[in-house]
Amino acid sequence: MLSVRDLHAGYGGKTVVRGVSLDVPRGEIVTVLGANGAGKSTLLKAIIGLLRRSAGTVELDGRPLPNETPDRALAAGVSLVAEQRELFLGLSVADNLRLGGYQRRGAPDLDTDMQRLLDTFPVLRKRAGQPARTLSGGEQQMLAIARALMAKPAILLLDEPSLGLAPKIVDEIFAIIAAVAAAGTGVLLVEQNAAMALDVAQHGMVLELGEVTLAGPRDSLRQSEAVTSHYL
Ligand code: ATP
């Protein structure tokens, strides 16, 4: 389980995330809802050390996740798919996937895992030799998720995976996210599409101006006036 306690983070002197606590059990999806600028991306960046936390702790299965660089978080088992996807656009789909498994290089099951991911994402198998830049937006999002999964993370952090994608592709992406969780990975899902996020998540929270103003099981959020009036 990923446990975040009283996390504070920001930019320069400006605190953006103020005292956020949350738990993401393995095999479950926890969604973070919030308006633009609420601090959702900042929260994810501070969890993995893309941004230094000014206070608070992050633990995976009781072991502290260092307040350092994302590669340390990745080695510990926490992987982020950033909003910008950050693919290697000039490299092939297959090479992007191989790079996702960089920290596991030499592992005997690396190739099997890549084949399994290509089964999960048939469109990536079809395009395995193509440069990532030739993929559609939806395919690039799938590649970004598949690349993150090549690290075999215990916890996957997803920042707005549906952003800018056609409804049919969004359905596919959400089905994949649900399957990833069902296979045992914990997912922390930041989404603007609150209705779909609450369909797949077990728990959720609302972030406003960097603070959690509401949190609970998905059905309690769905029924909450604050969520229905602002996010659904
Ligand atoms: P969105 O849905 O628009 O991505 P968000 O909830 O993810 O919003 P953040 O991107 O975390 O919000 O931004 C929270 C606040 O931090 C905003 O006021 C934003 O302007 C500020 N901010 C984000 N990135 C930086 C940065 N690199 N330097 C300074 N301020 C930043």
Residues whose N, C-alpha, C, O or C-beta is under 5 A from the ligand:
A	BS01	ATP	Y11 V16 A35 N36 G37 A38 G39 K40 S41 T42
